[in-house]
Amino acid sequence: MVFWIIGAGKFGSRAVRFLTKEYPEARITLVDSDRYALADWQGRVATVWDDGVTFLVRQLNETEARTVPDWIVPAIPVHVAFEWLRHTLAKRFDITSVPVPDAFGSLLPHPVRGSKGELYVSHATFMCPEDCPEPPDVCMATGEPRKTDVYKMLEQTIFAEHTSVVVRSRQLAPGVGGYPAQALLNARVKVSRSEGRVLMGTACRCHGVVHAFRIVKN
């Protein structure tokens, strides 16, 4: 099993601790732009001093099987899937970020707008426990049933003249989420076959982030 963990801060370090315990034979690469954040892990896992998105843009290449890990764990405060996709398509397409429409946000639970027009959505109105195992049907904190998984809501919501692309984040350990690298490659194929307006989301059962953009072939 091969993991790329993007970010060596609190959540990235948590991911390393849990995944090395859960998968003792795993090959883990930890990436961060702060070399001091990597210091505690040198000699224990592979470390790369680099910007996380830049690393993914350079290394994630579907034409070479050796460059495709089993799992990517995003642990930096950016929408990694969107940033990777935007950068890797930039040579062939003109991609212009736009605010996610308010009308789309109104269809989602507790939307909060970010500084660049993106939306953060969540079933929770409180800070979730760090060790949440993401039960399939109920909220760990409240015990109440979860009506619909957020990733399913994003997949199933049809919004006028927008192509919806969703990367599902899956639970790898309590409080540690990630997605198969192949999911990013598949999302890029879908976006590259689109023209016009796109809603790009990454979500688990309870939380998600959505960016909107226009894409035109150069």
C-alpha positions, 0 to 999 in steps of 0.5 A: 500500500502506497500513501502520499500525505500532503501536509505534515502539520497536526492532521498530516502527522496524525495520519502518519501515526495511524497509517503506520500502525494500521499498515506496517508495510505501507510506503508513506511519503510525507510532503510539506513546504516547511522542512521543520515540520518534516524533521520529526518524521525523517528516517521513519517515512519518506519525506519531501520538502515541497509545496503539496500541490506542486508535488502532486502536479509533478508526480501524479502521472497516469502514464506511469504506473509507478507514479500513482499511489494507492491513496492521497491524504490531503492535510493542508488548508486548500482544496487539493483536488481542485488545485491539482486539477486546475494546474494540470489542465492549464496548458490545454484549457482556460480555467476561470474560477467563479463563485459557487452560485448561492442557489446551489449552496441553498441545496446543501447543509450549512453552507459557508462561503470561503474567501475565493468564492468556494463553499464549505458544507457540513451536516455538523454545526459543531466541532467534530471529534478528531477521532470520529470513525465516520459511522455509516448511518448516524452521527458519532457525536449526537447519535442522530441518523444522517439523512444523506451523505454529503458526497451523495448530495453533491453527486446527485444534485443537478444544477442548471447547466453545470457539470458536477464532478465529485471526489469522495473522501473515504475513512482510512483511520479514525479522523483520517480521510483520503481518496484513491489517486485514481479518483483524481485522474478520473475526475480530470478526464470528466472535466476535460470532456466538459466545456462551460461551467463545472462544480468541483467537490471533495466530500466525505459522509459529513463534510465537503468543499465545492469550487466552481469554474468555467472551462474552455479549450485553448 
